[in-house]
Amino acid sequence: MMEFLAEAFALALSPEVMLFALIGIGVGVTVGAIPGLSGDMAIAILLPFVFVMEPAAALGLLVGIYKGSMFGGSISAITFGVPGTAGAAATVIDGYQAKLKGQPNRALHTALYSSIIGDTGSDLVLIFLALPLAAVALMFGPVEFFALYVVSLTLVAALTMGKVARGIAAAALGVMLAMIGRDPITGAQRLTFGLPELSGGIGLVPLLVGVFAVSEIIVQAGRAWMRRSGREMADITARAEALGYDVSKDRLDWPTFRATLKATLLGTGMGTFIGALPGAGASLAAFMSYGVAQRLSRKPQEFGKGSLEGVAAAEAGNSATSGSTFIPLFAFGIPGSATAALFGAALIMMGITPGPTMIKENMSLIYALFIMLIYANLFNFCISKLLLPVYSRLAMIRGEYVLPVVLGLAILGTFAASNSVKDVWVLLAAGLLGVGLRWFGVPLGPLVLGFIVGPGLEQSLRQALMLGRNDWTHLVQSPIAIGIYLGTLAILVGFWLLTRARPESADGAAGGGKGAT
């Protein structure tokens, strides 16, 4: 064990890996702070380049982007009232009000400290739980894995805020897309419509990049055209200049931070738990953390009016999902979120299959990843604190200048990954599909998760039925599978009760955050 740890520290602390982690954090905070861009988009675009990078360096870059974007979304949320990422939608509620009260510096630093605390707590949970859960998963058979796959897709749909039916439809569409190509058992072609190019199935990279990045580029380009054809709704430059005040009168002192610590810890616990549930996501974690913190606060009447407790709970909640969302991926091979699906795709491209045997077979690299998760938080803290004044004005960058570059990188990276023009067409088709789904309000996360778990779901179902001689009751005869189903039912009932009890302020913000990208 000590040999693996020594090798893991050597990998994680190599200058190249640490440099890529620093670059990733800088990129992550930047894209998170610019409304319209997101960490998922940046990770999706960079996926093809994983082929030409060392595994540890690639993971350092992706970890940095993920962690940086988790905090970066709060910068524009507080400074301009526009969430840079969907997870920062809850931060707008009190963060922007605090800015209007003349406390933007306090709000930004509260968001930063709470984000780092929540993120670190979640990473520690991942480190101590991933290995034991993976050991348990080794005892699972086809019936138990089928139950896990069904539960993951159920939670993905059920925890999609206010869009359960659409979440189910998106997950089903993802599973169907995963079935295109050859039958894994008989080898017969299916859903190819006679096109030989589809006989090998749809590539993971072009689908992910198209759905996440290209669709967002098309949507943002459309919005830019609409703005150009009409009147500008607000003068961003004027709002940025309004920040010209005396920062010395707006510092976050220890008594103020201590008053927010309870909300930070509540958000950390709630976010860590929600992040471990497949499909829940940072946005849900932020709003649930905000609601719990408001109910347990000594000053609940101040929430929605610039309360720093509200900022702390929301930011700790969304950032605390960053570590725990990898728990189902590492332990069972089931992505816990769209970001985890992207990381799973990166691992697959490195020749590593996510699941219960992954840690045992790649112990040095996985433990190096754990080390990166911890020191990346320190890098994130230092870089963000140093450059907060610069990042707070990033929302002034016009999307028209950024989006063409992003589209070019997406096409170039997809082609370079496989040297195939077919994948470029799949990329563009997936982008149009993503635009259509966004137009009808269908969430993209369930689609991607359905595509990722689809092959495993089909394989475990067919294996279970063969073992049970085509008796469908065999799927519910395992005590472990029954326990998984009952546990899922309890989780869904609990979330239904919590959602009903959620404060109106959070509900209103949730509605306002639907347009966040």
Secondary structure by P-SEA (a helix, b strand, c coil): caaaaaaaaaaaacaaaaaaaaaaaaaaaaaaacccccaaaaaaaaccccccccaaaaaaaaaaaaaaaaccccccccccccccccccccccccaaaaaaaccaaaaaaaaaaaaaaaaaaaaaaaaacaaaaaaaaccccaaaaaaaaaaaaaaaaaaccccaaaaaaaaaaaaaaaaccccccccccccccccccccccccaaaaaaaaccaaaaaaaaaaaaaaaaccccccaaaaaaccccccccccccaaaaaaaaaaaaaaaaaaaaaaacccccaaaaaaaaaaaaaaacccccccccccaaaaaaaaaaaaaaccccccccccccccccaaaaaaaaaaaaaccccccccccccaaaaaaaaaaaaaaaaaaaaaaaacaaaaaacccccccccaaaaaaaaaaaaaaacccaaaaaaaaaaaaaaaaaaaacccaaaaaaaaaaaaaaaaaaaaaaaaaccccccccccaaaaaaaaaaaaaaaaaaaaaaaccaaaaaaaaaacccc
